[in-house]
Amino acid sequence: MAVRTSKGPHMTGEDTPRSRPTDAVAMPGSTPAPRSWRLIGPGLVVAATGVGAADLVATLIAGSKFGYGLLWCVVVGCVMKIVLVESAGRYSLATGRTIFEGWATLGTWTSVYFGPYIVVWGFVYGAAAMAGTGLPLASLFPVLSVTWWGILSGLVGLALVWWGRYAVFEKVCAALVGLMFVTMVGAALLTLPNLPQLLKGLTPWIPDGGLVNVLALAGGVGGTITLAAYGYWLREKGWSTPGHMKAMRIDNTVAYVVTGIFVLATLIVGAELLYSAGIAVSTGDRGLLDLSVVLEERYGTWAGKLFLVGFWAAAMSSLVGVWNGVSLMFADFLGHALRRPADHPDRLSGGRFYKWYILWLTFPPMTMMFLGRPGALILAYGVLGAFFMPFLAITLLWLLNTDRVPAAWRNKPATNVVLALVTLAFAALAISELAKLF
């Protein structure tokens, strides 16, 4: 096959698509799709990475406050993420370009936002992720403190992703997803969920003063910067042309159905164990420690310990996913800023820029584990992070409705409607979060 070399109306020399076949753009079925479901993986990685300990606590609290009343939010959140991630994946497969290369065609304002965001986000998230993994490990094995277990977890994450071997990374994520799924669904089954009440929860309802809870719960179904990393994981998997579009859509849908079941199980546990008994749990990751105590008192020591293993798996899957996926995004961003060619080793997995960001995620945040979290940095993190979901939805609307994407792969009306609703919903949540900060 000939390699497409024309730059097109929105390409720069350094961003020429990576060895994209000529017919990969014009012919939707140009490359045979993978035939085995065993190839499914990038979607599960992005979904598992997006559901961390903090999201589980938010879901538990929603269940403890409103019972099954916000179940419909879980369904809406899954649909939102399926559309967002499918859109990001479709852009990458249809054009042969990364999401950041797409953002760069929209103007320098995208880099002005994304550059500071990914640097600040990485520093704060690194500390939060290590603390999140340290909490359950310190409860299971109190020979070390939360801080030291967290630091060890960060170092393990670094070792797992340092060389950029995607196959190993994917298998580790799959194992962690299996652990978190089995433990949380098992906890939900232990509680003997009330099916009639469960079905009632599918009726849309917003409690008084609960709009933020609604939006946070919908957004917490696997929603972070890692949504935008999906295209990078597709590339690492070897899915790079429109011929992989069907496999990508199956992969994405299955992943978020699994994630939806997992979050639903968390809501059931909150509704049955906490709401019915009037038990409150702590905000932050410690809420999951509270739940392990409730499970232990209700069903025995084994139940509490098993849940802590699932808690650790959820936190560790997020840590490992970010250490890999967001490092790929940073390498692409910095390589573009320094005008490295799109296929330059520095911009790829295992390259210098990729490793720099892994180090940034791991070592500087350790100071926050010892010294606390500086207020100014947390403020910047909150301000920049509140706008990411609207930023992603708006840019996908822009990219996928213009000649930046071949006509065959542009948005359908239903996709545009969902992306527009996502933009409005998360813009409202961003305003609410900013109001809390100021």
Buried (B, 14 or more C-beta within 10 A) or exposed (E): EEEBEEEEEBBEEBBBBBEBBBBBBEBBEBBEBBEEEEBBBBBBBBBBBBBBBBBBBBBBBBBBBBBBBBBBBBBBBBBBBBBBBBBBBBBBBBBBBBBBBBBBBBEEEBBEBBBEBBBBBBBBBBBBBBBBBBBBBBBBEEEBEBBBBBBBBBBBBBEBBBEBBBEEBBEBBBEBBEBBBBBBBBBBEBBEBBEEBBEBBEEEBBEEEBBBBBBBBBBBBBBBBBBBBBBBBBBBBEBBBBBBBEBBBBBBBBBBBBBBBBBBBBBBBBBBBBBEEEBEBEEBBBBBBBBBBBBBEEBEEEBBBBBBBBBBBBBBBBBBBBBBBBBBBBBBBBBBEEEBBBEBBBBBBBBBBBBBBBEBBBBEBBEBBEEEBEEEBBEBBBBBBBBBBBBBBBBBBBBBBEEBBBEEBBBEEEBBEBBEBBBEBBBBBBEBBEEEEE
